[in-house]
Amino acid sequence: MLQPRIPVNPLPTGIPIPLNHPASAPAADVEPTAPAPAPVVPARAAVQLTPGSALALAAGGGAVVLVVGTVLVSMLLAVAITGVSVAVIAVVLRLLVRDMQKGR
């Protein structure tokens, strides 16, 4: 009852076949069409690197590594500072609660 109904297309023509065929259109009116030929894709030219472009590519990659490293280190530092701050606040609150319980 709840099984998926997948249409069967023995010849992949690129034309979608509906799941439920309309009752008003008889099957004799549908003529099979020949599949369209696939377009020919030209071969891509090889990329040639000159010494200058290779140097620029290496410098750009190094700059990206430095920027990403700086961002990650700053995020780690922000998390560490936040953790230390929360720990200091917890110690101060604990001391305040202990002093309140002693009645000072």
C-alpha positions, 0 to 999 in steps of 0.5 A, a space after each residue: 500500500 505504501 510502496 513507492 511507484 517508480 516509472 520504468 523507462 526501458 529506452 532513455 529518450 530524455 522525455 519524462 514518462 508520467 506515472 499515471 497515463 491519462 485515460 483520454 489519450 490512447 496509447 496508439 497516438 504516442 509515437 516513439 522518437 529517436 533519442 537526440 544525439 549527444 552534443 560533442 564537447 571540445 577537448 579542453 586545452 592544457 593550462 600552461 604555467 609560466 614561472 611568473 604565474 607559478 610564483 604568483 600562485 604560490 604567493 597567493 596560496 601562502 597568503 591564504 594559509 596565513 590569513 586562515 591560520 590567523 583567523 583560526 588562532 584568533 578564534 581559539 584565543 577568544 574561546 580561551 579568554 572566554 573560558 578563563 573569564 567564566 572560570 574567574 566569575 565562577 570562583 568569585 561567585 562561589 566566594 560571595 555565596 560562601 561569605 553570604 552563608 557565613 553571615 558576614 
